[in-house]
Amino acid sequence: MHLPVFDIDQRRLLRELRRAGPLSRSALSARLELSPTALTKLSRELTAWGVIEEVPDSVQARRGRPAVPLRLAAGAGYAVGATAHKGLLDIALVDYAGGTIATHHEECGPLNPRDFARRVRACTHELVDRHGLLGRRMLGIGIAVPGPPLSPAGDQWQVVDNMPDWRGADLREILQGEMAWPLWIENDANAAAIAEFHVGGLVREVSSAVVLLFGFGIGAGVIVDGRLVRGQFGTAGEIGCLFPGDRPRPSPLDLLSCLRASGCEIFSVAEIDADAPEQAGVIACWMDRAAQQLELVCNTAFVLLDPGAIVLAGPLPGAILRGIADRLDRAPLATGVNQRRPPVRVSRLRGSPITLGAAFLPIHGPLVEG
């Protein structure tokens, strides 16, 4: 069961509900500059397809006979997202309205693409069964990978070095061969940007944003006018190129390297503790340097993209992300004439923005692409 192919006005209505939340027909008519008759026809079609619904009476404030708002129907469909990282399997099951139904997180040994797909398929079937979604409309599955595409079609990806079985493999063919649903593959920073914008609430505050992802390395996802920016060759946001791997760089791996060089025998982000006396000094110095390095990225974003917000996200402890954000907020960053400098803030999402963004790909695509 698939969603229909929406026309332009239908997509506009769905985007407006996703951006603003529940709205009355009259409010939608005014916002979309459509006549009440045209809006009624649109809402009737989308209601018949089950993608929007009226807000139940119990949710409305009872004050006379208020107009009945429309909202996205959570049960219009469901999607799954999975993250490919060495030693980690992360899965999220979401509904059409952007709600998270379930997540699955486990540590595992190295998985090649085929084994990864089989494990994701098994976990997904278990989650779907557990939450009573058998027979419901499944929109697809999104996979987020750490690295840019090698092919225009997105079949092959330059996945990071510690996943050698992934780099250059025909991921679309391998993953699709194990999964029966429609498949989306996306760079992890782009997936995080989609999650921050559509699930984290940025869509209701700004039209454009830059998400800096502290993942395996350092990357960025860019949203302009509500659309993900991939660039001519799909490598927009590859800011890691500004910080060569053989030099100090603002990445979690670099922080771990600094901590080990100081005598702290830790090998994963989960072991980083900004309050531990033996780590605190190293972390503070690293945050100073990372913020200085990221001033270049922020300044470039300000003058080229004019974003409404810059968001720091990733598995680093919240205290470290907040420390970098505070330093960037105090830095003498560039602004244009009469331009208010956008805030630099930390992700508000619970769970991995990468995995949530991957889960949102089957929902995001039909609404904002094309």
N, C-alpha and C positions, 0 to 999 in steps of 0.2 A: 504494500500500500504506500503510495507516494503522494506528496502534496502536488496540487496542480501548478502549472506554470502561471505565475501571477503577471498581470499586465501592469503598466506603469502606475496607474492610479491605485490599484490594489496594493502594490509595493509601498507606495507613498503612505497609504493609510496604516499599513502594518508597521512601517518605520516610525510613524508618529506615535502609535500606541506603545511601541517599545521605548521610544524616547521619553514620552511624557507620562506614561501610565494610563489608567482608565480615564476615558473622556466621554462626554455626552455626544450624541449625534450632532447637535448644534455646534458644539465646540470644534468637533472634527471638520464640519462643513466650513467653519470660518478659517481654521488653521490651514486647510488644504485648498481653500478658495474654490470650493465646489458648491453647486446649488444643493439645497436640501433634497431635491428629487434624485440627483446623481449620487449623493452620499447615501441615501436610503437604499438605492440599488446596489451600491458597492457593499454596504454592510450586510445586506440580505444575502449576497453571493458568498461573502466570506463566512458568514454564520452558517450557511448551508454546508460549506466545506468543513466546518468545525474548527476553523483557525481563530475565530474571535467569538466572544460570548458576552451576554449581558451580565453585569455584576449582580450576584444574588441579592434579594431584598435584605437579607440579614446583614449584609456588609455595608449597606447604605445607611446614611444618617436619615432617620425618619423625620422629615420636616415638611408637612403637607404632602404633595405628590411630586417629588423631585424627578428631573429627567433621569432615565436609567442609563448609567455609563456603560460603555463597551470596553472590553479588555481582551488581551491575548488569552486564548484558551490553552491552559497548561497541557491538557490532554490531546491537543492537536497532533502531537507526535513526540517522540523521544529520541535522544541521540547519545552516543557514547564517545568519550575521548580517552586516549591513552598516550602516555609519554614514554619515549624510548630513551633510556639512560642506562649506562653500565651499572649492573647490580641493583637496579630499581625498577619496579613495575608500579605504575600509578594509573588508576582508571577512575573515571567519573561518569555517572549516568545522570542526565539532565532532562528536563521537560521543555516544551516549546516556549514557555514563558520565561525561561532562564533559571528556573529553580533547580537546585541540586537535590536529586533523589537519593543517591548513594555514592560513596567513594570506596575505593579499594586500594590499599597501599601495602606493598610487601617488598622485602629485600630478597634478591635472588642472585644466582650466579649469572655469568655472561650469557646472553641470549642472542642467537643469530636472528635475522628477520623472520624466518619461518617459525622458529620456536616461539619467538615473541608473539607472532600472530596467533598461534595455536593457544598460547596461554591467555591472551586477551580474549579470544573467542570463548574459551571455557569459563573465564571469570564473568564475562558479559552475560552468558546464558544463565549463570547462577544468579546474578543480580536481577536480571529480568524476571526470572522465575520467582525469586524471593519477594519481589515487590509487585507481583500480580500483573505483570505487563505482557504476558504471553498473548499473542494475537493482536496486540495494539500496534499502531503505526510507528515503525522504527525508521527514522529519517536517514540514518547512516552512522558512520564512525569516522572520527577524525584522529589522525596520528600526528603528534608533534615530534620533530627530530632536531637535534642540535647541529645545525649547519645549513648552509645555503644550497639551493638546487644547482645541479650540474647540467640539467637539460631543461629547455624551455617548457616542456610538458610536465615537468616535476616528477618524472619517473625515477631519476637518479639524483642522489644528494651527496654533497661533500660533508658527510657526517664526521664528527670529531674523531681524533686518532684512536681513542681508547675503545672504539666500536668498529674495528677493522672490517668485520663481515658486512657492515652496512654501507660503507663508502663505495659509491659507484655501482652498487647492486640495483637491479630493476625492482625497486621497492613496490611500485604499483602492481606489477605482475605478481610478485611474491605475496604481498599482503592481501590483494584481492583474491588470490587463489585459495586463501584460507578463510576469508570472511565473505559472507553472502550479501552483506549490505553495501550500499554506495559508500565509496571511500574518498576521504580528503586527506592530503598530506601537506603539512605546513611547517615552516621554520618555527622553533620554539619561542623566539622573541615575538614573532608575529602573532602566534597563538596567545601569548600573554597579553599583548596589546588588545586583541579582540575581547578577552575576558575582562580586562580592566575597563574597557569602554562599554561593553554591552551588559556584563554581569555586575561589575563593580560600581556602576552608576554614573560613570563619566558622561555617558550619552545624555543624561539629564542636566548636565552642567555646562558642557563645552561641545564644540563641533570638531575640534582638532586636538590631538594630544600625542605626546611621545612617551613611550614606556621604555625605561632602561632596565634590562633584565640581567641580573647577576646570576647566571646559570652555570654551565660548565665553564664558560668564559664570560665575555661581556658583549651584549648585543642590544639592539633597539628595535622596537616595533613602532610604526608611524601610522596614525589615523589622521586623515585630512578630509574635512567635510563629511565625516561619518564613514569614510571608505578606507580600507586598508591599502597602504601604498607599498607595492612590491617592486616597482621600478622596471626598467626595460628588460633586465635579465634576471629579475627575481631576487636581487641582492640588496635592495634598499634596507638600510638599518644595520648593515654589517660594520658597526663601528669598531669591532675588534681589530680591523685592519689598521686603525690608527695607533694601536698599542701592540707592537710585535711581541710574539710569545717568548722570545729570548731576552726580553727586557721587563722591568717591573711594569705591571699593568693592573688596572682596577677590577680584578676578577677574584672570585672565591678561591680558585686554585692558587693564585698569587698570594692571597692572605694566608692560606694553609702553608705555603712554602716559607713565608716570613716567620710564621709561628714555629715551624720546625727548625728553622735556622737559629731561632733564639733558644732552642732546647726543649720546646713543647712537643712531645711525641704524639701528635694528633694527625689523623689522615682523612677525616670527613668533616663536612660542614656541621653535622650534628654535634660534634665534640667541641665546637667553638663556644666559648663562654666569656662574654665581654666583662663579666664581673669577677672572673677568676684573677687573683693578683698576678699570677705568672703570665697571663695573657693580656691583661688590660693595657699595659704600656705599649706593647707591640701593636695591638688593635688600634689604639688612639693614633699612633704615628701612621699606620696604614690608612686610616680614614682621612687624615690630613692630606696625604699624597693622592689618594683616590679622588677626593673632591677636587683637588687642583687639576688632575688629569681630565676630569669630567666637565670642568668649566669650558673646555674647548667644544665638547659635544653640546652642552646647553646653549652656548653662544651661537653655534651654528644652527641649532634648532630654532632659536629665537628669530634670527635674521632671515632664515630661509622659509620657515614654516609658520611662524606666528602661532604657536600652540596655546591652547587655553590652560594646559597643565602639563607638567612633567612628573611622571610617576616612577618611583624606584620599586622594583619587585624582584622576587627570587628567594631562594632557600636560605640566604644569610639571616642570622638572627635579627629580629625587629630592631633591637637596640643599635645595631650597626647600620642598618638602612636609615634609621632616624638620625644617627650621627652624621652620615654623609649628607642627608637632606638638609639638616641644620647648617652644615658648613657651606653648602651650595646656596642656601637662602641668604647667608651673610656675605657671600662673595660679590665682588663688584662686576656682576654680569652685565652684558650689553642689553640695551633696550632701544627700540626705535623711537621716533618722535611721537610724543604724547602716548606712548605705549606703556600700559601697566605690566610689569614683569609677572609672568604667570607663576603660580606657586610650584615649588618642588615638594612633592609629598610622597609618603610611603603607601604601598598597596593596602587597601582595606579588606581585601578578599581573605576569606578563610579557605585553606586548602591551596593547592598548587594552581597559580594562574595559568601555567602552561597547559595543564591537563584540562582545566575548565574551559580554556579557550579552544583546545582541540575538540572538546565535546560540543562546543557551540558552532564549529565549522559547518556541519550539515544544516544548521538553522540559519546561520549568518549568510552563507553563500547565496541561497535563493532570494534573499532580501536586498542585498547591497551590491551584488556583482551583476555585470551585464547591463 
